[in-house]
Amino acid sequence: MFNHTKIVSPVILLSIFSALFTFAVFAAEKSRQSEVTTAEEVNWGYLNPLRGDQSPGAADLWGDRTKYIATGMLVRFKKGFSSPPHIHNISYRGIVIKGAMHNDDPTAEHMWMPTASYWTQPAGENHITAANDRSNMIYLEIDSGPYLVKPSDQHFDNGERPVNIHTSNLIWLKSQDSSLIDGDNIQISYLWKKEASASLTNSTPLQGLMLKVTAGTKLTIDSESEEFRAVVIQGGSSYQSAETTSVTNLNPGSYFSSTGQFTHQLITREDTIFYIRSNGLFIARTLKRTR
C-alpha cells in the first residue's frame, strides 16, 4: 500500500505563519481604541506646497489636510516669516506651541502672541501671519478640509469674526468650577464650543479647551468620548495606557487620542498645558504629586 500522507514544506509553513501573524497584527491595530504620536515622529511637508521652502512647514497629527475631513496639524515658521495678504477657503483655530506669532488684518500692528495663546481665522477674511522668534510652531485645527491658501482678492465674509487671545488673557478655572477636572494641581480654560446638531438626537457638543497641570503631578484622563484628542502645548509628560507596552515621553507637539471608554495615564515632568478636543464626557483627575 502507498502512503498518501503529504509533507508540507517548511517554506509553505513559514508563509502560512507569516500570513497569520500579519493578519493578527492588522486585526489588533484595527481594534485599538487609542493612538499616540510623539513630536519627533511626525512627517514634515509644506503648508502651501506651491511656495516650496518659502512656505511654513506642516505635519498632520491626525486627519489629512488635503481631504474633506477634520484635521489637526503642526505648523512651524522661520524667524522673520511674514506671509503676503491671503485668505483661506475654510476657518481654522491656532494655538501657539513655541515662539511668538502674529495673525491679523494686513494693516494691524503686530501683537506677538507667545506659547498657549489662541486665535481663530475665519474663512474668506484677508489677513497675514508672521513669526518673530528663533523657533516658532503652532497647532492648527480645521473642522473640514481641504486647507487651501487663496489670493486676497477672493476675500468674502462668512459671518464669523476672528478671535485673538494672548496667553495672559486666558481664564483658568479650578476643580470647584468645572466638572471636567478633579484635583488641586489642575486647571481648565474653555476656548470654543460647537453645539450639537438639532437633527441628531444622540449627538453631543464638540468643544476645545486647555488643561494646565503642575509639574510632578500624576493624573488620569478617563474619557467616554467618541472623539477625544489631546496635544501637548507646553511642558512635557510621560504617557502610558492599557494599549502601550512602555512609557512614552511627550514633548510639545506630541499627540494622543482615544475612542469610546478609555483611560490615559500621565505624569508631568514640568508645568504642562494640554489642548483637548472632545465631543463627549471626560474627567481629568490628579492622583498625587510625584515630587
FIFI-236081 format. One record per residue (C-alpha): residue number from 1; residue in one letter; x, y, z. Coordinates in nm, 4 decimals. Example, Ala and Ser with C-alpha at 12.3 -4.5 7.8 and 13.67 -1.06 7.14 Angstrom:
! residues 2
<1; 'A'; <1.2300; -0.4500; 0.7800>>
<2; 'S'; <1.3670; -0.1060; 0.7140>>
//
This chain:
! residues 291
<1; 'M'; <0.0000; 0.0000; 0.0000>>
<2; 'F'; <0.1068; 0.3514; -0.0690>>
<3; 'N'; <0.1204; 0.6170; 0.1977>>
<4; 'H'; <-0.0623; 0.9220; 0.0603>>
<5; 'T'; <0.0317; 1.1489; 0.3510>>
<6; 'K'; <0.1814; 1.4701; 0.2145>>
<7; 'I'; <0.4649; 1.6529; 0.3857>>
<8; 'V'; <0.4180; 2.0283; 0.3880>>
<9; 'S'; <0.7430; 2.2081; 0.3110>>
<10; 'P'; <0.8935; 2.4428; 0.5713>>
<11; 'V'; <0.8667; 2.7284; 0.3204>>
<12; 'I'; <0.4900; 2.6847; 0.2923>>
<13; 'L'; <0.4525; 2.6584; 0.6707>>
<14; 'L'; <0.6577; 2.9746; 0.7151>>
<15; 'S'; <0.4385; 3.1560; 0.4644>>
<16; 'I'; <0.1222; 3.0441; 0.6435>>
<17; 'F'; <0.2518; 3.1510; 0.9853>>
<18; 'S'; <0.3683; 3.4835; 0.8417>>
<19; 'A'; <0.0263; 3.5476; 0.6885>>
<20; 'L'; <-0.1497; 3.4588; 1.0150>>
<21; 'F'; <0.0825; 3.6874; 1.2126>>
<22; 'T'; <0.0270; 3.9761; 0.9704>>
<23; 'F'; <-0.3499; 3.9275; 0.9924>>
<24; 'A'; <-0.3354; 3.9210; 1.3729>>
<25; 'V'; <-0.1331; 4.2433; 1.3839>>
<26; 'F'; <-0.3724; 4.4084; 1.1382>>
<27; 'A'; <-0.6758; 4.2978; 1.3415>>
<28; 'A'; <-0.5167; 4.4238; 1.6620>>
<29; 'E'; <-0.4411; 4.7626; 1.5057>>
<30; 'K'; <-0.7979; 4.7892; 1.3728>>
<31; 'S'; <-0.9382; 4.7161; 1.7187>>
<32; 'R'; <-0.7166; 4.9660; 1.9019>>
<33; 'Q'; <-0.9014; 5.2461; 2.0776>>
<34; 'S'; <-0.6082; 5.4825; 2.1142>>
<35; 'E'; <-0.3229; 5.6462; 1.9271>>
<36; 'V'; <-0.0021; 5.8138; 2.0441>>
<37; 'T'; <0.2309; 6.0209; 1.8242>>
<38; 'T'; <0.5373; 6.1977; 1.9605>>
<39; 'A'; <0.6539; 6.5291; 1.8150>>
<40; 'E'; <0.9706; 6.3533; 1.6994>>
<41; 'E'; <0.7752; 6.1022; 1.4875>>
<42; 'V'; <0.5775; 6.3383; 1.2620>>
<43; 'N'; <0.6436; 6.3675; 0.8881>>
<44; 'W'; <0.7002; 6.7251; 0.7746>>
<45; 'G'; <0.5940; 6.8763; 0.4448>>
<46; 'Y'; <0.4863; 7.2257; 0.3342>>
<47; 'L'; <0.1704; 7.4080; 0.4405>>
<48; 'N'; <0.1483; 7.5703; 0.0963>>
<49; 'P'; <0.3354; 7.3383; -0.1449>>
<50; 'L'; <0.3127; 7.5956; -0.4269>>
<51; 'R'; <0.5563; 7.8229; -0.2377>>
<52; 'G'; <0.8070; 7.5451; -0.1632>>
<53; 'D'; <1.0615; 7.6306; 0.1065>>
<54; 'Q'; <0.9133; 7.9814; 0.1301>>
<55; 'S'; <0.6116; 7.8177; 0.2916>>
<56; 'P'; <0.5859; 7.7182; 0.6596>>
<57; 'G'; <0.6458; 7.3518; 0.7339>>
<58; 'A'; <0.3414; 7.1382; 0.8161>>
<59; 'A'; <0.2785; 6.7920; 0.9589>>
<60; 'D'; <-0.0589; 6.6256; 1.0165>>
<61; 'L'; <-0.1076; 6.4855; 1.3666>>
<62; 'W'; <-0.4483; 6.3438; 1.2755>>
<63; 'G'; <-0.6739; 6.3626; 0.9702>>
<64; 'D'; <-0.5480; 6.4791; 0.6306>>
<65; 'R'; <-0.5315; 6.8484; 0.5445>>
<66; 'T'; <-0.5686; 6.7732; 0.1711>>
<67; 'K'; <-0.9068; 6.5999; 0.2102>>
<68; 'Y'; <-1.2634; 6.6950; 0.3042>>
<69; 'I'; <-1.2204; 6.5935; 0.6671>>
<70; 'A'; <-1.1333; 6.7497; 1.0030>>
<71; 'T'; <-0.7599; 6.7692; 1.0686>>
<72; 'G'; <-0.5141; 6.8731; 1.3373>>
<73; 'M'; <-0.1606; 6.9654; 1.2298>>
<74; 'L'; <0.1642; 7.1201; 1.3442>>
<75; 'V'; <0.2926; 7.4243; 1.1542>>
<76; 'R'; <0.6397; 7.5708; 1.2033>>
<77; 'F'; <0.7751; 7.9073; 1.0913>>
<78; 'K'; <1.1232; 8.0509; 1.0449>>
<79; 'K'; <1.2233; 8.3643; 1.2345>>
<80; 'G'; <1.1129; 8.6734; 1.0463>>
<81; 'F'; <0.8493; 8.4904; 0.8427>>
<82; 'S'; <0.5661; 8.7139; 0.7213>>
<83; 'S'; <0.3097; 8.5907; 0.4739>>
<84; 'P'; <0.1658; 8.8013; 0.1949>>
<85; 'P'; <-0.2006; 8.9008; 0.2465>>
<86; 'H'; <-0.4184; 8.5992; 0.1716>>
<87; 'I'; <-0.7377; 8.4137; 0.2607>>
<88; 'H'; <-0.8341; 8.0541; 0.3315>>
<89; 'N'; <-1.1248; 7.8559; 0.1966>>
<90; 'I'; <-1.2042; 7.7262; 0.5465>>
<91; 'S'; <-1.1871; 7.8572; 0.9030>>
<92; 'Y'; <-0.9163; 7.7384; 1.1398>>
<93; 'R'; <-0.8020; 7.7610; 1.5020>>
<94; 'G'; <-0.4414; 7.8182; 1.6074>>
<95; 'I'; <-0.2612; 7.7646; 1.9382>>
<96; 'V'; <0.0987; 7.8784; 1.9834>>
<97; 'I'; <0.3275; 7.5954; 2.0977>>
<98; 'K'; <0.6534; 7.7902; 2.0892>>
<99; 'G'; <0.7821; 8.1220; 1.9634>>
<100; 'A'; <0.5955; 8.4474; 1.9011>>
<101; 'M'; <0.3137; 8.4655; 1.6447>>
<102; 'H'; <0.1020; 8.7409; 1.4919>>
<103; 'N'; <-0.2192; 8.6837; 1.2939>>
<104; 'D'; <-0.4405; 8.9774; 1.1950>>
<105; 'D'; <-0.5512; 9.2162; 0.9216>>
<106; 'P'; <-0.2666; 9.3272; 0.6919>>
<107; 'T'; <-0.2755; 9.6822; 0.8336>>
<108; 'A'; <-0.2915; 9.5854; 1.2028>>
<109; 'E'; <0.0043; 9.6499; 1.4307>>
<110; 'H'; <0.1916; 9.3365; 1.5352>>
<111; 'M'; <0.0685; 9.1764; 1.8564>>
<112; 'W'; <0.3131; 8.8981; 1.9305>>
<113; 'M'; <0.1408; 8.6007; 2.0935>>
<114; 'P'; <0.3577; 8.3606; 2.2993>>
<115; 'T'; <0.3084; 7.9958; 2.3964>>
<116; 'A'; <-0.0515; 7.8945; 2.4846>>
<117; 'S'; <-0.2032; 8.1957; 2.3062>>
<118; 'Y'; <-0.5057; 8.1162; 2.0906>>
<119; 'W'; <-0.6621; 8.2606; 1.7762>>
<120; 'T'; <-0.9270; 8.1840; 1.5152>>
<121; 'Q'; <-0.9129; 8.2717; 1.1472>>
<122; 'P'; <-1.2482; 8.2887; 0.9631>>
<123; 'A'; <-1.2714; 8.1587; 0.6084>>
<124; 'G'; <-1.2527; 8.4291; 0.3443>>
<125; 'E'; <-1.1036; 8.7029; 0.5641>>
<126; 'N'; <-0.7945; 8.8819; 0.4349>>
<127; 'H'; <-0.5028; 8.8560; 0.6798>>
<128; 'I'; <-0.1323; 8.7953; 0.7304>>
<129; 'T'; <0.0584; 8.5587; 0.9601>>
<130; 'A'; <0.4035; 8.6418; 1.0967>>
<131; 'A'; <0.6605; 8.4854; 1.3321>>
<132; 'N'; <0.9208; 8.6633; 1.5420>>
<133; 'D'; <1.1259; 8.4122; 1.7395>>
<134; 'R'; <1.4161; 8.1820; 1.6593>>
<135; 'S'; <1.1833; 7.8815; 1.6586>>
<136; 'N'; <0.8068; 7.9109; 1.6069>>
<137; 'M'; <0.5429; 7.6380; 1.5992>>
<138; 'I'; <0.1647; 7.6232; 1.6322>>
<139; 'Y'; <-0.1086; 7.3628; 1.6440>>
<140; 'L'; <-0.3613; 7.4358; 1.3676>>
<141; 'E'; <-0.7045; 7.2709; 1.3571>>
<142; 'I'; <-0.9780; 7.2625; 1.0942>>
<143; 'D'; <-1.3243; 7.1046; 1.1145>>
<144; 'S'; <-1.3365; 7.0369; 0.7407>>
<145; 'G'; <-1.0799; 7.0411; 0.4604>>
<146; 'P'; <-0.9017; 7.0711; 0.2407>>
<147; 'Y'; <-0.6833; 7.3500; 0.3780>>
<148; 'L'; <-0.6134; 7.5913; 0.0902>>
<149; 'V'; <-0.4428; 7.9288; 0.0569>>
<150; 'K'; <-0.6012; 8.1727; -0.1897>>
<151; 'P'; <-0.5251; 8.5305; -0.3032>>
<152; 'S'; <-0.6723; 8.8149; -0.1004>>
<153; 'D'; <-0.8771; 8.9480; -0.3954>>
<154; 'Q'; <-1.1040; 8.6439; -0.3486>>
<155; 'H'; <-1.1995; 8.7527; 0.0045>>
<156; 'F'; <-1.5543; 8.7031; 0.1344>>
<157; 'D'; <-1.7447; 8.7398; 0.4620>>
<158; 'N'; <-1.8629; 8.4096; 0.6072>>
<159; 'G'; <-2.0252; 8.5747; 0.9098>>
<160; 'E'; <-1.7579; 8.4706; 1.1611>>
<161; 'R'; <-1.5357; 8.7139; 1.3442>>
<162; 'P'; <-1.1716; 8.6481; 1.4413>>
<163; 'V'; <-1.0520; 8.5961; 1.7976>>
<164; 'N'; <-0.7019; 8.6694; 1.9297>>
<165; 'I'; <-0.6374; 8.5709; 2.2923>>
<166; 'H'; <-0.2952; 8.6379; 2.4399>>
<167; 'T'; <-0.1984; 8.3711; 2.6937>>
<168; 'S'; <-0.2138; 8.6328; 2.9724>>
<169; 'N'; <-0.5851; 8.6816; 2.8967>>
<170; 'L'; <-0.6846; 8.3158; 2.9315>>
<171; 'I'; <-0.9274; 8.2475; 3.2177>>
<172; 'W'; <-0.8260; 7.9439; 3.4234>>
<173; 'L'; <-1.0812; 7.7653; 3.6418>>
<174; 'K'; <-1.0188; 7.5275; 3.9323>>
<175; 'S'; <-1.1883; 7.1952; 4.0027>>
<176; 'Q'; <-1.4678; 7.3526; 4.2091>>
<177; 'D'; <-1.5687; 7.5488; 3.8973>>
<178; 'S'; <-1.5707; 7.2628; 3.6419>>
<179; 'S'; <-1.6965; 6.9046; 3.6434>>
<180; 'L'; <-1.4290; 6.8061; 3.3893>>
<181; 'I'; <-1.1374; 6.8289; 3.6335>>
<182; 'D'; <-1.0770; 6.6907; 3.9828>>
<183; 'G'; <-0.7745; 6.7809; 4.1946>>
<184; 'D'; <-0.5706; 7.0683; 4.3347>>
<185; 'N'; <-0.2942; 7.0600; 4.0736>>
<186; 'I'; <-0.5033; 7.1095; 3.7614>>
<187; 'Q'; <-0.6890; 7.3996; 3.5983>>
<188; 'I'; <-0.9050; 7.4314; 3.2882>>
<189; 'S'; <-0.9649; 7.7057; 3.0303>>
<190; 'Y'; <-1.2563; 7.6798; 2.7851>>
<191; 'L'; <-1.1756; 7.8018; 2.4318>>
<192; 'W'; <-1.4648; 7.7130; 2.1997>>
<193; 'K'; <-1.7776; 7.5011; 2.1674>>
<194; 'K'; <-1.9925; 7.3840; 1.8764>>
<195; 'E'; <-2.3470; 7.2994; 1.9752>>
<196; 'A'; <-2.4837; 6.9602; 1.8783>>
<197; 'S'; <-2.6996; 6.9378; 1.5690>>
<198; 'A'; <-3.0721; 6.9547; 1.6487>>
<199; 'S'; <-3.1324; 6.6872; 1.3817>>
<200; 'L'; <-2.9118; 6.4335; 1.5653>>
<201; 'T'; <-3.0780; 6.3217; 1.8873>>
<202; 'N'; <-2.7710; 6.1417; 2.0243>>
<203; 'S'; <-2.5080; 6.3982; 1.9253>>
<204; 'T'; <-2.3090; 6.5925; 2.1837>>
<205; 'P'; <-2.1338; 6.9299; 2.1584>>
<206; 'L'; <-1.7784; 6.9351; 2.0242>>
<207; 'Q'; <-1.5551; 7.1570; 2.2339>>
<208; 'G'; <-1.1958; 7.2709; 2.2706>>
<209; 'L'; <-1.0242; 7.3576; 2.5978>>
<210; 'M'; <-0.6861; 7.3589; 2.7686>>
<211; 'L'; <-0.5699; 7.1839; 3.0850>>
<212; 'K'; <-0.2841; 7.3245; 3.2938>>
<213; 'V'; <-0.1172; 7.0716; 3.5257>>
<214; 'T'; <0.1502; 7.1391; 3.7875>>
<215; 'A'; <0.4920; 6.9761; 3.7478>>
<216; 'G'; <0.5336; 6.6335; 3.9073>>
<217; 'T'; <0.1620; 6.5514; 3.9040>>
<218; 'K'; <0.0275; 6.2064; 3.8308>>
<219; 'L'; <-0.3114; 6.2174; 3.6595>>
<220; 'T'; <-0.5588; 6.0112; 3.4632>>
<221; 'I'; <-0.7946; 6.1272; 3.1914>>
<222; 'D'; <-1.0990; 5.8995; 3.1742>>
<223; 'S'; <-1.2887; 5.9560; 2.8510>>
<224; 'E'; <-1.6146; 5.8249; 2.7126>>
<225; 'S'; <-1.5960; 6.0449; 2.4018>>
<226; 'E'; <-1.6288; 5.9110; 2.0514>>
<227; 'E'; <-1.3672; 6.1709; 1.9633>>
<228; 'F'; <-1.1056; 6.2568; 2.2232>>
<229; 'R'; <-0.7817; 6.4242; 2.1071>>
<230; 'A'; <-0.5052; 6.5882; 2.3085>>
<231; 'V'; <-0.1944; 6.7842; 2.2077>>
<232; 'V'; <0.0905; 6.8878; 2.4382>>
<233; 'I'; <0.1189; 7.2670; 2.4065>>
<234; 'Q'; <0.3760; 7.3414; 2.6763>>
<235; 'G'; <0.5947; 7.1429; 2.9148>>
<236; 'G'; <0.6105; 6.7664; 2.8912>>
<237; 'S'; <0.4903; 6.4435; 3.0451>>
<238; 'S'; <0.5281; 6.0684; 3.0383>>
<239; 'Y'; <0.2356; 5.8722; 2.8976>>
<240; 'Q'; <0.1013; 5.5205; 2.9400>>
<241; 'S'; <-0.2236; 5.3308; 2.8842>>
<242; 'A'; <-0.3581; 4.9781; 2.8621>>
<243; 'E'; <-0.2592; 4.9756; 2.4940>>
<244; 'T'; <0.1026; 5.0860; 2.5384>>
<245; 'T'; <0.3848; 4.8469; 2.6243>>
<246; 'S'; <0.6175; 5.1114; 2.7665>>
<247; 'V'; <0.6195; 5.4689; 2.8915>>
<248; 'T'; <0.6259; 5.7316; 2.6147>>
<249; 'N'; <0.7738; 6.0777; 2.6641>>
<250; 'L'; <0.5507; 6.3512; 2.5241>>
<251; 'N'; <0.7158; 6.6821; 2.4388>>
<252; 'P'; <0.5404; 6.9920; 2.2985>>
<253; 'G'; <0.3671; 6.8993; 1.9731>>
<254; 'S'; <0.3026; 6.5376; 2.0778>>
<255; 'Y'; <-0.0461; 6.3919; 2.0436>>
<256; 'F'; <-0.2668; 6.1208; 2.1940>>
<257; 'S'; <-0.6280; 6.0219; 2.1292>>
<258; 'S'; <-0.8944; 5.7642; 2.2042>>
<259; 'T'; <-1.2396; 5.6478; 2.1025>>
<260; 'G'; <-1.5031; 5.5267; 2.3475>>
<261; 'Q'; <-1.4367; 5.4416; 2.7113>>
<262; 'F'; <-1.0629; 5.4735; 2.7718>>
<263; 'T'; <-0.8118; 5.5833; 3.0373>>
<264; 'H'; <-0.4961; 5.7845; 2.9660>>
<265; 'Q'; <-0.2261; 5.7894; 3.2379>>
<266; 'L'; <0.0225; 6.0764; 3.2618>>
<267; 'I'; <0.2937; 6.2157; 3.4867>>
<268; 'T'; <0.4012; 6.5742; 3.4178>>
<269; 'R'; <0.7764; 6.6395; 3.4138>>
<270; 'E'; <0.7223; 7.0165; 3.4353>>
<271; 'D'; <0.4284; 7.2563; 3.4368>>
<272; 'T'; <0.2329; 7.1313; 3.1347>>
<273; 'I'; <-0.0528; 7.2557; 2.9188>>
<274; 'F'; <-0.2637; 7.0180; 2.7094>>
<275; 'Y'; <-0.5117; 7.1195; 2.4403>>
<276; 'I'; <-0.8183; 6.8909; 2.4396>>
<277; 'R'; <-1.0730; 6.8401; 2.1610>>
<278; 'S'; <-1.3662; 6.6236; 2.2707>>
<279; 'N'; <-1.7283; 6.5539; 2.1817>>
<280; 'G'; <-1.8273; 6.3685; 2.4961>>
<281; 'L'; <-1.7809; 6.3183; 2.8675>>
<282; 'F'; <-1.4320; 6.3027; 3.0164>>
<283; 'I'; <-1.2723; 6.3852; 3.3503>>
<284; 'A'; <-0.9081; 6.4695; 3.4222>>
<285; 'R'; <-0.8226; 6.3616; 3.7759>>
<286; 'T'; <-0.4956; 6.4290; 3.9588>>
<287; 'L'; <-0.3833; 6.1415; 4.1789>>
<288; 'K'; <-0.0770; 6.2650; 4.3666>>
<289; 'R'; <0.2393; 6.4683; 4.3380>>
<290; 'T'; <0.5464; 6.2616; 4.2473>>
<291; 'R'; <0.7881; 6.5098; 4.3973>>
//
